[in-house]
Amino acid sequence: MSQGQKTTAATVLVLEADPTMRRLISLGLRHRGLEVIEAASLATISSTDIQSLDLLILDVDDGVSCDWALLQTIQEQPELSNLPKVVLSWDPPMEGKSATLTTIEHCVCVNKPFDARALHEGVDHLLLERTIEQDAQLARAEEALLATYRKDSSPSVWPIITAAGLFLAVIGLLFQFVLVMIGLAIIVIGLLLWTIGWHSRIERTPDIAFSVSK
């Protein structure tokens, strides 16, 4: 899987009824550094193991015949249907019963008897496809997230309007304050002039009275 999603080795489920064949396949995959879960049937696989899978190796043979119903059962399970699959079968991939493989994405059929190299090439091919696809999905998700961030963080006119309103309110308050101060200054000056004039009249009154008495 991609480095952004998973740092450990890919996990492969080997679904093989024959214990000897299952063991041989698992040993080869582990030798290549892959994590392997072995199972004889779907019933023995836990939900935790299913969630950790990156690829499924499935043997559809039942003795000398092929049981393609097993592949159909797997395709009907959402948690398994999207997994890349390597199908082991005696039948060539394009014969009647195996024609269903052409409708399954990320599926490789390896005919038996097979060379281990053919199996490993199919596994490597599917895991590489899965890595590329998941990296592309991650890139698309990051691009969508960045697009949302750019949209949400784009400049808005409302902060500017709010600042302009606040500025006008401050100017209005300052203007009222200045008017109040001017009014108070006029009152103070008027009181001072009135007081000075009143004292002047008092001081002149005795002189007038004294002049009349002579």
C-alpha positions as CSV (number, residue, x, y, z in Angstrom):
1,M,0.0,0.0,0.0
2,S,1.0,3.6,-0.3
3,Q,3.5,5.1,2.3
4,G,0.9,7.7,3.3
5,Q,-1.6,5.0,4.3
6,K,0.4,2.0,5.4
7,T,4.1,1.7,6.4
8,T,4.2,-2.1,6.9
9,A,4.3,-4.9,4.3
10,A,1.2,-5.7,2.3
11,T,-1.1,-8.4,3.8
12,V,-2.2,-11.3,1.6
13,L,-4.9,-13.8,2.3
14,V,-4.3,-17.3,0.9
15,L,-7.6,-19.0,0.7
16,E,-6.7,-22.6,-0.2
17,A,-8.4,-25.8,1.0
18,D,-5.3,-28.0,0.4
19,P,-3.1,-27.5,3.5
20,T,0.1,-28.5,1.7
21,M,-0.5,-26.1,-1.2
22,R,-1.5,-23.4,1.2
23,R,1.7,-23.8,3.2
24,L,3.9,-23.7,0.1
25,I,2.2,-20.6,-1.3
26,S,2.5,-18.8,2.1
27,L,6.2,-19.7,2.6
28,G,7.0,-18.2,-0.8
29,L,5.1,-15.0,-0.1
30,R,6.6,-14.6,3.4
31,H,10.1,-15.1,1.8
32,R,9.3,-12.0,-0.4
33,G,8.5,-9.9,2.7
34,L,4.7,-10.0,2.6
35,E,2.4,-10.6,5.6
36,V,0.3,-13.8,5.0
37,I,-3.0,-14.9,6.5
38,E,-3.8,-18.5,5.7
39,A,-7.4,-19.9,5.6
40,A,-9.1,-23.0,4.4
41,S,-12.5,-21.3,4.0
42,L,-14.1,-17.9,4.4
43,A,-15.8,-19.0,7.6
44,T,-12.4,-19.1,9.4
45,I,-11.4,-15.5,8.6
46,S,-12.1,-12.9,11.3
47,S,-13.4,-9.4,10.5
48,T,-10.2,-7.9,11.8
49,D,-8.1,-9.9,9.4
50,I,-10.4,-8.9,6.5
51,Q,-10.0,-5.2,7.2
52,S,-6.2,-5.5,7.0
53,L,-6.1,-7.3,3.6
54,D,-4.4,-5.9,0.5
55,L,-4.7,-8.9,-1.8
56,L,-6.5,-12.2,-2.0
57,I,-5.1,-15.5,-3.4
58,L,-8.0,-17.8,-4.1
59,D,-8.0,-21.4,-5.3
60,V,-11.3,-22.2,-7.0
61,D,-10.5,-25.8,-7.6
62,D,-12.4,-28.5,-5.8
63,G,-10.4,-31.6,-6.5
64,V,-10.2,-31.9,-10.3
65,S,-13.2,-29.5,-10.9
66,C,-13.6,-25.8,-10.4
67,D,-16.0,-24.2,-8.0
68,W,-16.6,-20.7,-9.4
69,A,-19.4,-20.2,-7.0
70,L,-16.7,-19.4,-4.3
71,L,-15.5,-16.5,-6.4
72,Q,-19.1,-15.3,-6.8
73,T,-19.6,-15.5,-3.0
74,I,-16.5,-13.4,-2.4
75,Q,-17.6,-10.8,-4.9
76,E,-20.9,-10.4,-3.1
77,Q,-19.1,-9.4,0.1
78,P,-18.4,-5.6,0.1
79,E,-15.2,-5.9,2.2
80,L,-13.7,-8.5,-0.2
81,S,-15.2,-7.5,-3.6
82,N,-12.8,-4.6,-4.1
83,L,-9.6,-6.5,-3.2
84,P,-7.2,-7.4,-5.9
85,K,-7.4,-11.2,-6.6
86,V,-5.1,-13.9,-7.9
87,V,-7.3,-16.8,-8.9
88,L,-5.7,-20.3,-9.1
89,S,-7.5,-22.6,-11.5
90,W,-7.1,-25.6,-13.8
91,D,-9.3,-23.8,-16.4
92,P,-7.9,-21.3,-18.9
93,P,-9.2,-17.8,-18.0
94,M,-11.3,-17.3,-21.1
95,E,-13.3,-20.6,-21.1
96,G,-17.0,-20.6,-20.3
97,K,-17.0,-21.0,-16.6
98,S,-14.1,-18.6,-16.0
99,A,-15.4,-15.9,-18.3
100,T,-16.7,-14.1,-15.2
101,L,-13.1,-13.1,-14.5
102,T,-13.3,-10.5,-17.3
103,T,-15.9,-8.6,-15.3
104,I,-13.8,-8.4,-12.1
105,E,-11.4,-5.5,-11.8
106,H,-7.8,-6.1,-10.6
107,C,-8.0,-9.9,-11.1
108,V,-5.3,-12.2,-12.4
109,C,-5.9,-15.9,-13.2
110,V,-2.9,-18.2,-12.8
111,N,-3.4,-21.6,-14.4
112,K,-2.3,-24.8,-12.7
113,P,0.1,-26.4,-12.6
114,F,1.9,-23.1,-12.1
115,D,5.4,-21.8,-11.6
116,A,5.9,-19.9,-8.4
117,R,7.3,-17.1,-10.4
118,A,4.0,-16.7,-12.3
119,L,2.2,-16.4,-9.0
120,H,4.6,-13.8,-7.7
121,E,4.5,-11.8,-10.9
122,G,0.7,-11.6,-10.6
123,V,0.9,-10.6,-6.9
124,D,3.5,-7.9,-7.6
125,H,1.5,-6.6,-10.5
126,L,-1.7,-6.3,-8.5
127,L,-0.1,-4.8,-5.5
128,L,1.6,-2.2,-7.7
129,E,-1.7,-1.3,-9.3
130,R,-3.3,-1.0,-5.8
131,T,-0.5,1.3,-4.6
132,I,-0.8,3.5,-7.6
133,E,-4.6,3.7,-7.3
134,Q,-4.5,4.5,-3.6
135,D,-1.8,7.1,-4.1
136,A,-4.1,8.7,-6.8
137,Q,-7.1,8.6,-4.4
138,L,-4.9,10.2,-1.7
139,A,-3.8,12.9,-4.1
140,R,-7.4,13.6,-5.1
141,A,-8.5,13.8,-1.5
142,E,-5.6,16.2,-0.7
143,E,-6.5,18.3,-3.7
144,A,-10.1,18.5,-2.6
145,L,-9.1,19.4,0.9
146,L,-6.8,22.2,-0.4
147,A,-9.6,23.5,-2.7
148,T,-11.9,23.6,0.3
149,Y,-9.3,25.4,2.4
150,R,-8.6,27.9,-0.4
151,K,-12.3,28.6,-0.7
152,D,-12.8,29.0,3.0
153,S,-9.7,31.1,3.5
154,S,-10.4,33.5,0.5
155,P,-10.5,37.2,1.5
156,S,-14.0,38.4,2.6
157,V,-15.4,41.9,2.2
158,W,-17.2,41.7,5.6
159,P,-14.2,42.3,7.8
160,I,-13.5,45.5,5.7
161,I,-17.1,46.7,6.1
162,T,-17.0,46.0,9.8
163,A,-13.7,47.9,10.2
164,A,-15.2,50.8,8.2
165,G,-18.3,50.9,10.4
166,L,-16.2,50.8,13.5
167,F,-14.0,53.7,12.2
168,L,-17.1,55.8,11.4
169,A,-18.5,55.1,14.9
170,V,-15.2,56.2,16.5
171,I,-15.1,59.3,14.3
172,G,-18.7,60.1,15.3
173,L,-18.0,59.7,19.0
174,L,-14.9,61.9,18.7
175,F,-16.9,64.6,16.8
176,Q,-19.5,64.6,19.6
177,F,-16.8,64.8,22.2
178,V,-15.3,67.8,20.4
179,L,-18.7,69.5,20.2
180,V,-19.2,68.9,23.9
181,M,-15.8,70.3,24.8
182,I,-16.4,73.4,22.7
183,G,-19.8,73.9,24.4
184,L,-18.2,73.5,27.8
185,A,-15.4,76.0,26.8
186,I,-18.0,78.5,25.7
187,I,-19.9,78.1,29.0
188,V,-16.7,78.5,31.0
189,I,-15.7,81.6,29.1
190,G,-19.2,83.1,29.4
191,L,-19.2,82.6,33.1
192,L,-15.8,84.1,33.5
193,L,-16.7,87.1,31.4
194,W,-20.0,87.5,33.3
195,T,-18.2,87.3,36.7
196,I,-15.5,89.8,35.7
197,G,-18.1,92.2,34.4
198,W,-20.1,91.9,37.6
199,H,-17.1,92.6,39.8
200,S,-16.2,95.6,37.7
201,R,-19.7,97.1,38.3
202,I,-19.4,96.6,42.0
203,E,-16.0,98.3,42.1
204,R,-17.2,101.4,40.2
205,T,-20.3,102.0,42.4
206,P,-18.6,103.6,45.5
207,D,-16.7,106.1,43.4
208,I,-20.0,107.4,41.8
209,A,-21.6,107.7,45.2
210,F,-18.7,109.6,46.7
211,S,-18.7,112.2,43.9
212,V,-22.3,113.0,44.3
213,S,-21.8,113.8,48.1
214,K,-19.3,116.5,47.4
